Amino acid sequence: MAEITFDGVTKIFGDDVRAVDDLTLHVADGEFMVLVGPSGCGKTTALRMLAGLEEITSGTLSIGGTIVNDVLPKDRDVAMVFQNYALYPHMSVAQNMGFALKVRHESKDEIARKVGEAAAILRLTDYLDRRPKALSGGQRQRVAMGRAIVRSPQAFLMDEPLSNLDAQLRVEMRLEIARIQRLLGVATVYVTHDQIEAMTMGDRVAVMRGGQLQQVDTPQDLYDHPANEFVAGFMGSPPMNLLRGGLENGADGAVVVLGAQRLAVPPRYNASHDLGLGGAVVVGIRPEDVEVLSGAEVAGSITTRVERREALGAEILVHLSLLDAEGTSAFVVNDAGAVVTRPSTLVAKMGPRAEVRVGDTLRVRFNPERFHFFAADSGVSLRQA
Amino acid sequence: MTTPLLERPPGREGPATAPRPGRRRVRTGRAALFVIMLGVAVVMLYPFWVMIFDSLKTEAQFLAGKGFSLGSWKALNSVIPVGQQVLSSTIICCASIIVIVLIGLPAGFAFSKLRFRTSTLIFLVIVSAMMVPLQAILMPEFVNITKLGLTSGYFGAVIVYAALGTPFSVFLFTTYFRGVPDELIEAGIVDGLGYFGVLWRLVVPIAVPAIATVTVLQFIQIWDDLLVGLLFIQNTSQRPITVGLAVLSAGRTTSIPELMAGSFISALPAMLVYLGFQRYLVKGLTMGIDR
């Protein structure tokens, strides 16, 4: 078991494709680190460099304090679980799991003992003589895990291991993987594009975009205090509402001007955020922090129109446009350069029995404790550390 | 009143018993296909029937058109050394195929899975050699092999057959290995294998259909070939069966029943090899194409 350190690691494919750009990240011994981001963000390349399957263009990568830039994959003592499991089709489950030990010339008794132990942990004991093609997706996934476990490696590397499973099995397996990782206490780097996996499994989550690390933090801190617009929009489903507006000094303090409507900024944000009045700003508010009001107009509320309604059973998502002075719809302006696709509407959550129809006019109020502010040009959070 | 469990609902009996037009069309199509395949089978098997039928006669019975005898089979070995020639053919075939597979496997693995400069160019050059007919290079090859003094044994013929068959095997193995997921190779590397370890312990076991395909196709080609055996094996005691039969048929008095018996013996190994490996053939030829 060991810690892993990326120190300014860069990977350039060809002459100018910068897949990973100056990645600095530390994974503590026993920690479950999730690398998350959209397709092409460099998370898999980072993992493959760690496994030794890609050469490092610059920077240093160390496992257990030893720089492994030029160390062959077989000498790094890491085990990898692949997206499509990569089980050896001509071998039985037991042979698959014990193969790495056999390559290391461990004795047959020792291999059988370790395979048996891993199979018991993974509930695979009854399937040891089967070939991979005779297993279900979940069982194959567990065999792939077993192949990693038996080696007792310094680190587990997992490349989207759940993406080939159906939704229900994915939920089961992510609990299973998290359980096994905690049981074994081995440093794990887990790559996924699924932010729910990232939130539920990781001790810490590293969000990547365009080869660059955007933020690394615990799942809850990442959700509560995103470092920039991208992280705010990527983590959470539905994503955070991001509204562009102008920040002005009103009679009772700062206000955000959203088209024809004005939103008062609670005074406490002046202390915790570098707001800088007079400029453009992006206000972020999570859908669960948008309260739909009934009855008369309330101070601090804004007027919206229901553009779309999605009934999910447990709740209803309403997509809202802001109304301007003439009462016509104005859609929320989003960050056009963002990789994450965001709705052009404001999303709010309502109870499953709420009487709401497309075209209805709703007044909504944002939870004043849960505002997020981002610079309009750079997208960086205005929150002061 | 209770309803019987197995009672058919009213109005469904008619459609259930009368064949539907679509199903009838499928049956007619299958019948037509069966007749066509039967015709093709007759055309293909007729020469074998003639070989067997005519070999079971003496020369006199063959000319008279009636009677059966094992005489030609008994006389065959006194006319040509059938056993020795079948052995020669087997040695030449096996040695050539071993060389072809041993070169084709790593080359195909390298072209499909390893990234190196000019790999595409080298691959195209090798594969383009498949387009060169044997006759075009026969004389230069003969001159070279003779200069090297390799025409007295099997070695010269084996080299020529291996050179002719290797481009095809490289092409087939490359195509096949392109269908093998890269992750399988990478899993082997992370598990502690080098490239040769991956090739030998992971790739070869799953390349059995491709190996079988190369083996069958090359076996049939080499076993049936006359020209290379005739030119590159000068020692008459090491002639393959095809050369032996050619000599027999070129004799002043050719016994057709003996020639048929020899031809049947000559054809049999290729058929057996084909029948033994045929279940791998389609998979070996098509894997990688559908990607």
Boltz contact constraints between the chains, C-beta under 6 A:
constraints:
  - contact:
      token1: [A, 51]
      token2: [B, 190]
      max_distance: 6.0
  - contact:
      token1: [A, 53]
      token2: [B, 186]
      max_distance: 6.0
  - contact:
      token1: [A, 73]
      token2: [B, 189]
      max_distance: 6.0
  - contact:
      token1: [A, 73]
      token2: [B, 190]
      max_distance: 6.0
  - contact:
      token1: [A, 74]
      token2: [B, 192]
      max_distance: 6.0
  - contact:
      token1: [A, 80]
      token2: [B, 190]
      max_distance: 6.0
  - contact:
      token1: [A, 82]
      token2: [B, 183]
      max_distance: 6.0
  - contact:
      token1: [A, 84]
      token2: [B, 183]
      max_distance: 6.0
  - contact:
      token1: [A, 86]
      token2: [B, 183]
      max_distance: 6.0
  - contact:
      token1: [A, 86]
      token2: [B, 184]
      max_distance: 6.0
  - contact:
      token1: [A, 86]
      token2: [B, 187]
      max_distance: 6.0
  - contact:
      token1: [A, 88]
      token2: [B, 202]
      max_distance: 6.0
  - contact:
      token1: [A, 89]
      token2: [B, 206]
      max_distance: 6.0
  - contact:
      token1: [A, 90]
      token2: [B, 205]
      max_distance: 6.0
  - contact:
      token1: [A, 90]
      token2: [B, 206]
      max_distance: 6.0
  - contact:
      token1: [A, 99]
      token2: [B, 191]
      max_distance: 6.0
  - contact:
      token1: [A, 100]
      token2: [B, 191]
      max_distance: 6.0
  - contact:
      token1: [A, 100]
      token2: [B, 192]
      max_distance: 6.0
  - contact:
      token1: [A, 103]
      token2: [B, 191]
      max_distance: 6.0
  - contact:
      token1: [A, 103]
      token2: [B, 192]
      max_distance: 6.0
  - contact:
      token1: [A, 103]
      token2: [B, 193]
      max_distance: 6.0
